[in-house]
Amino acid sequence: MATAACPECAAEIELDADSVMVGEIIDCPDCGVELEVVNTHPLTLELAPEEEEDWGE
């Protein structure tokens, strides 16, 4: 298991670094914000990018 701090609320998040993939989106269990796994060794999390509507373009 690996731990990383939520960049929004600083909660410690514990994940199995071998079972998550870079680019995977997870939810912070404390504040609920969506986080993106940007590295697995060491485990690094960033706020997930906001998806913009393309309105069919």
C-alpha positions in Angstrom: 0.0 0.0 0.0 1.0 3.5 -0.7 -0.2 6.8 0.7 -0.6 10.3 -0.8 -2.2 13.5 0.4 -5.3 14.9 -1.2 -4.3 18.2 -2.8 -7.7 19.7 -1.8 -8.1 18.8 1.9 -4.8 17.2 2.8 -6.4 13.9 3.8 -4.1 10.9 3.7 -5.3 8.5 1.0 -4.1 4.9 1.0 -4.1 3.0 -2.3 -2.5 -0.2 -3.6 -0.1 1.4 -6.0 0.1 -1.8 -8.0 -3.7 -1.9 -8.7 -4.2 1.7 -9.9 -3.0 3.1 -13.2 -1.6 6.5 -14.2 -4.6 8.6 -15.4 -7.1 6.8 -13.3 -9.7 9.0 -11.5 -10.5 8.3 -7.9 -12.6 10.2 -5.3 -11.2 11.5 -2.1 -12.9 9.6 0.7 -12.9 12.8 3.0 -13.9 15.7 0.7 -15.2 13.8 -2.3 -13.2 15.8 -4.9 -12.1 13.8 -8.0 -8.4 13.1 -8.1 -6.2 11.8 -11.0 -3.3 9.4 -10.3 -0.3 11.1 -12.0 2.3 8.7 -10.7 2.3 5.3 -9.0 5.8 5.1 -7.6 5.7 7.3 -5.6 2.0 7.6 -5.4 1.1 11.1 -6.6 -2.4 12.6 -6.9 -3.6 15.9 -8.5 -7.0 17.4 -8.9 -8.7 15.8 -11.9 -9.1 18.1 -14.9 -12.6 19.4 -15.4 -14.3 17.8 -18.4 -15.7 20.4 -20.8 -18.8 19.9 -22.8 -18.2 19.8 -26.5 -21.9 20.3 -27.3 -21.7 18.0 -30.3 -18.9 19.9 -32.1 
